[in-house]
Amino acid sequence: MSYSCADQEMTGNLVRKNHLLSPAQVEKVAHLARSQRVSAGEIVRRAIDAYPGAATSNEEIEALGMLSAMLRQTIGEIEQAREELRGLYRRLTDAGREDEVRRQAREAIGQCPELVAALRRLLGGGLHEVLGAKGPAR
């Protein structure tokens, strides 16, 4: 929200007040006003508007509410995905399942001896250690 003295309509809504500031605060406000090319009053108004707990517009409150709901939904979806992944991991690391996967891999390898030979050449004979399978000789 900006209140520029150049905006005649906005200056009608402003109230003049005197507040005591320390010399360091006065210098800081003056420095900020010069660097941002606005009035010292504008710097004070911006600081008040930015202060936590300051009144916000209904649009801001509604937008924050929608954002909060979206974040809660996303967090729920992430938690659900994590649980699904944990279940998959448990099934994959289950010793019985691991043995079944090895059995299926050996069966598939047995159906393609030329693939095993090619892999052995690529791996320098290390295929037996990787798969624990027997294949055609090099």
C-alpha positions in Angstrom: 0.0 0.0 0.0 1.5 3.3 -1.0 0.6 6.8 0.1 2.3 9.3 -2.0 1.8 13.0 -1.4 1.5 13.4 -5.1 -1.8 11.4 -4.9 -4.2 14.0 -3.6 -7.0 11.5 -2.9 -4.8 9.5 -0.6 -3.5 12.5 1.4 -7.1 13.2 2.4 -7.1 9.9 4.3 -3.9 10.5 6.2 -3.8 11.9 9.8 -0.8 14.0 11.0 0.7 12.6 14.2 3.9 13.3 16.2 5.9 10.4 17.4 9.2 10.4 19.2 12.2 8.7 17.6 15.7 8.3 18.6 18.4 10.2 16.6 19.5 6.9 15.1 16.0 6.0 14.1 15.5 9.4 12.5 18.7 9.0 10.5 17.7 5.5 9.5 14.3 6.7 8.2 16.0 9.5 6.4 18.5 7.2 4.8 15.8 4.7 3.7 13.7 7.6 2.3 16.6 9.0 0.3 17.6 5.5 -1.0 14.0 4.6 -2.0 13.2 8.2 -3.2 10.0 8.4 -1.0 9.1 10.5 2.0 10.0 9.7 5.5 6.3 9.3 6.3 6.1 6.7 3.5 8.9 4.7 5.1 7.1 4.8 8.4 3.8 3.7 6.8 5.5 0.9 5.0 7.2 -0.3 8.2 3.8 -0.3 10.0 2.1 -2.2 7.2 4.9 -4.8 7.2 4.9 -5.2 11.0 3.8 -8.8 11.9 0.2 -8.8 13.2 -0.6 -5.6 11.3 -4.2 -5.5 9.9 -4.4 -7.0 6.5 -7.0 -6.7 3.8 -9.8 -9.3 3.4 -8.3 -10.2 0.0 -4.9 -11.0 1.7 -6.6 -13.0 4.4 -8.6 -14.9 1.9 -5.5 -15.6 -0.3 -3.5 -16.7 2.8 -6.4 -19.1 3.7 -6.4 -20.6 0.2 -2.7 -21.0 0.3 -2.8 -22.6 3.7 -5.5 -25.1 2.5 -3.4 -25.9 -0.6 -0.3 -26.5 1.5 -2.2 -28.7 3.9 -3.5 -30.8 0.9 -0.1 -31.0 -0.6 1.5 -32.1 2.7 -1.2 -34.8 3.0 -0.5 -36.0 -0.5 3.3 -36.1 0.2 2.7 -38.1 3.4 0.5 -40.5 1.5 3.1 -41.0 -1.2 5.8 -41.5 1.5 3.7 -44.3 3.0 3.2 -45.9 -0.4 7.0 -45.7 -1.0 7.7 -47.2 2.4 5.4 -50.1 1.6 7.0 -50.7 -1.7 10.4 -50.5 -0.1 9.4 -53.1 2.5 8.1 -55.4 -0.2 11.2 -55.0 -2.3 13.6 -55.6 0.6 11.6 -58.6 1.9 14.0 -61.6 1.5 11.3 -63.7 -0.1 10.6 -61.0 -2.7 14.3 -60.6 -3.4 14.7 -64.3 -4.1 11.6 -64.2 -6.4 13.1 -61.3 -8.4 16.4 -63.2 -8.7 14.6 -66.3 -9.8 12.7 -64.3 -12.5 15.9 -62.6 -13.6 17.7 -66.0 -13.9 14.7 -67.4 -15.9 14.8 -64.4 -18.3 18.6 -64.8 -18.7 18.2 -68.4 -19.4 15.9 -67.5 -22.4 18.6 -65.2 -23.9 22.0 -66.9 -23.8 23.4 -64.6 -26.5 22.5 -61.6 -24.3 24.4 -63.2 -21.4 27.4 -63.7 -23.6 27.3 -60.0 -24.7 26.9 -58.8 -21.2 29.9 -61.0 -20.1 32.0 -59.4 -22.7 30.9 -55.9 -21.6 31.4 -56.6 -17.9 34.7 -58.4 -18.4 33.4 -61.7 -17.1 31.9 -60.1 -13.9 28.3 -61.1 -14.8 28.4 -64.3 -12.7 29.2 -62.2 -9.6 26.5 -59.7 -10.5 23.7 -62.1 -11.2 24.9 -65.3 -9.7 23.8 -67.0 -12.9 25.4 -69.5 -15.2 25.5 -68.7 -18.9 27.4 -69.7 -22.0 31.2 -69.8 -21.8 33.1 -66.8 -23.1 
